[in-house]
Amino acid sequence: MKSKIKLLMVLVMTVLLTGCSATYDIIIKANDEVFETINLSFKNEELGETKKEINAYLDEQIKSYKRILVYQEFDFEKKVGKENSYVTITRTYPNLDEYKESVFVKNLFQNVTVTNNKYYTEIQTVGDYYYDYIYGSDSDEIAPKDKNNVGNVEVSVRLENQLVDTNADLKNETKNIYTWVITPDDDFKSIYIRSDDKLRYDVIFELFIMNNIGIVVLIGITLVTLLILVSTFLIKRAQINKI
């Protein structure tokens, strides 16, 4: 039964990924909470000739996901643009132990080990990398490798703690983002990242602003309004005192 469920999940993901590019992003908070985001980008010309057809295609693909029990805990959003359209899939995990059981992680790598103590946090993929899950295979009748035009897939991890070591392909130390680029030519891929207990307060502040932009804008408008009112009051008071 489990093998049939896994096969169904792989087939759905293969169909959804076909003809698109993808990014897979996670944010690991200082309290070990994990935010998972999958962004799929499609060329409109491959989805339909009209906006209505494109919307219908994206809706059908999202419905395909939601028919599978393990995907019902994810949130889905779509966006139709002028040249490209997007599907965003998100989920939040309370800790790393629950995150490592993510369906997307389990379908890409055989296993993920997490070492988490007061000194450091280490995440490492071990065992097989499931290449066929993304790019198909010569024996796959649903999406054979030679017809599955999935491009590069980027996996990015952003930390609120200070990095110690990683095997990431790209490193943005300013934003504390580390990226692995998976390509059709990669028969093997692994992910390794270790952070310590030191906090990156600049990253924490930036993420707070991003996640609370509505509140921040409201506070900003309120402060500016108060500043204008106080300034106006002081100017009028100064003019009265001159008289």
C-alpha positions in Angstrom: 0.0 0.0 0.0 2.8 2.4 0.9 4.6 1.8 -2.4 1.4 2.6 -4.3 0.9 5.8 -2.4 4.5 6.8 -3.0 4.1 6.0 -6.7 1.0 8.1 -6.9 2.8 11.0 -5.3 5.7 10.7 -7.6 3.5 10.6 -10.7 1.5 13.7 -9.6 4.7 15.6 -8.8 6.3 14.6 -12.1 3.2 15.8 -14.1 3.2 19.1 -12.2 6.9 19.7 -12.6 7.0 18.9 -16.3 7.7 22.0 -18.3 8.5 24.2 -15.3 11.4 25.5 -13.2 11.3 25.2 -9.5 12.8 26.6 -6.3 12.6 25.0 -2.9 13.3 27.3 0.0 13.3 26.7 3.7 13.9 29.2 6.6 15.2 27.7 9.8 14.4 30.0 12.7 16.4 30.3 15.9 13.7 28.4 17.8 14.0 25.5 15.2 10.7 26.4 13.5 10.9 25.7 9.8 9.1 27.4 7.0 9.0 25.4 3.7 8.2 27.1 0.4 8.1 25.5 -3.1 7.8 27.9 -6.0 6.9 26.4 -9.5 7.2 28.7 -12.5 5.5 27.8 -15.8 5.7 29.4 -19.3 2.2 30.5 -20.2 2.6 29.4 -23.8 2.9 25.8 -22.6 -0.2 26.0 -20.4 -2.8 27.5 -22.8 -3.7 30.2 -25.2 -6.0 32.3 -22.9 -5.9 33.3 -19.3 -9.0 31.1 -18.6 -7.2 28.1 -20.0 -4.1 28.8 -17.9 -6.2 29.2 -14.7 -7.9 26.0 -15.5 -4.6 24.1 -15.9 -3.2 25.4 -12.6 -6.4 24.7 -10.8 -6.4 21.1 -12.1 -2.8 20.5 -11.0 -3.5 21.9 -7.5 -6.5 19.6 -7.2 -4.3 16.7 -8.2 -2.1 17.5 -5.2 -5.0 17.9 -2.8 -6.4 14.5 -3.6 -3.4 13.0 -1.9 -3.6 12.9 1.9 -0.1 13.9 2.7 -0.4 17.2 0.7 -3.6 18.3 2.4 -1.6 20.0 5.1 0.0 22.3 2.6 -1.3 25.7 1.4 -1.4 26.4 -2.3 -1.5 29.7 -4.2 -1.5 30.5 -7.9 -0.6 33.6 -9.8 -1.0 34.2 -13.6 1.4 36.6 -15.1 2.0 38.0 -18.6 4.6 35.5 -19.7 4.9 33.1 -16.8 2.5 31.7 -14.2 3.3 30.4 -10.7 2.2 27.9 -8.1 3.4 28.4 -4.5 3.2 25.6 -2.0 3.9 26.3 1.7 3.9 24.7 5.1 5.3 25.4 8.6 6.9 22.8 10.9 7.3 23.3 14.7 10.8 21.8 14.7 13.5 20.1 12.6 12.5 16.6 13.5 9.1 17.1 12.0 10.5 18.9 9.0 12.8 16.1 8.0 9.7 14.0 7.4 8.5 16.5 4.8 7.0 14.7 1.8 9.2 16.8 -0.6 12.4 15.9 1.3 11.5 12.2 1.6 10.8 12.0 -2.2 14.2 13.6 -3.0 16.5 11.9 -0.6 16.5 8.5 1.0 17.0 9.9 4.5 17.8 13.1 6.4 19.7 13.2 9.6 19.4 16.1 12.1 21.7 16.7 15.0 20.4 19.4 17.2 22.0 20.4 20.6 22.9 23.6 22.5 26.1 24.0 20.6 25.2 23.4 16.9 22.6 22.2 14.5 23.5 19.9 11.6 21.3 18.8 8.7 22.6 16.2 6.2 21.0 14.1 3.5 22.2 10.4 3.4 21.6 7.5 1.1 20.2 7.8 -2.4 19.2 10.9 -4.2 16.0 10.2 -6.2 16.9 11.8 -9.5 13.8 10.2 -11.3 11.4 12.0 -9.0 12.3 15.3 -10.7 13.5 14.4 -14.2 11.9 11.0 -14.9 13.7 8.0 -16.4 13.9 6.1 -19.7 11.6 3.5 -18.3 8.9 6.0 -17.1 5.9 5.8 -19.5 4.2 8.9 -17.8 7.1 11.3 -18.1 10.1 9.7 -19.8 13.4 11.5 -19.3 13.8 12.6 -23.0 10.4 14.4 -22.9 10.5 15.8 -19.3 11.8 19.3 -19.9 12.3 20.3 -16.3 15.2 22.7 -15.9 17.4 23.4 -12.9 15.9 23.1 -9.4 17.3 25.4 -6.7 17.3 24.3 -3.0 17.9 27.2 -0.6 18.3 27.3 3.1 18.2 30.5 5.1 19.4 30.5 8.7 18.8 32.8 11.7 21.9 31.3 13.3 25.5 31.7 12.2 26.8 29.2 9.6 29.7 26.9 10.5 30.0 24.7 7.5 28.2 23.7 4.3 28.6 22.0 0.9 26.3 24.5 -0.8 27.0 25.5 -4.4 26.2 29.1 -3.8 26.7 31.1 -0.6 25.2 34.5 0.2 26.8 35.3 3.5 25.2 38.7 3.7 21.7 37.3 3.8 22.8 34.0 5.3 21.3 32.0 2.4 22.9 28.8 1.0 21.8 27.3 -2.3 22.2 23.9 -4.0 21.6 23.8 -7.7 20.2 20.5 -9.0 20.5 20.0 -12.7 19.5 17.2 -15.1 23.2 16.3 -15.4 23.5 15.6 -11.6 23.3 11.9 -11.0 24.1 12.5 -7.3 23.4 15.4 -5.0 23.7 15.8 -1.2 22.9 18.6 1.2 25.0 19.4 4.3 24.8 22.4 6.5 25.8 23.2 10.1 25.1 26.3 12.2 26.1 27.2 15.8 24.2 28.9 18.6 25.2 32.4 17.7 22.3 34.5 16.3 22.3 36.6 13.2 20.3 39.5 14.5 20.4 41.3 11.1 18.7 38.3 9.5 16.2 38.0 12.3 15.2 41.6 12.0 14.9 41.4 8.2 12.7 38.3 8.4 10.5 40.0 11.0 10.0 42.9 8.7 9.1 40.6 5.8 6.7 38.6 7.8 5.0 41.6 9.4 5.1 44.1 6.6 1.4 45.1 7.1 2.0 45.9 10.7 5.3 47.7 10.0 3.7 49.9 7.3 0.8 50.7 9.7 3.1 51.7 12.5 5.2 53.7 10.0 2.1 55.6 8.8 1.0 56.2 12.4 4.4 57.6 13.4 4.6 59.8 10.4 1.1 61.2 11.1 2.0 61.8 14.7 5.2 63.6 13.6 3.3 65.8 11.2 0.7 66.7 13.9 3.3 67.4 16.5 5.3 69.5 14.1 2.2 71.5 13.0 1.3 72.1 16.7 4.8 73.3 17.6 5.0 75.6 14.5 1.6 77.2 15.3 2.6 77.5 19.0 5.8 79.2 18.0 3.9 81.7 15.7 1.5 82.5 18.5 4.4 83.2 20.9 6.0 85.6 18.4 2.8 87.7 18.4 
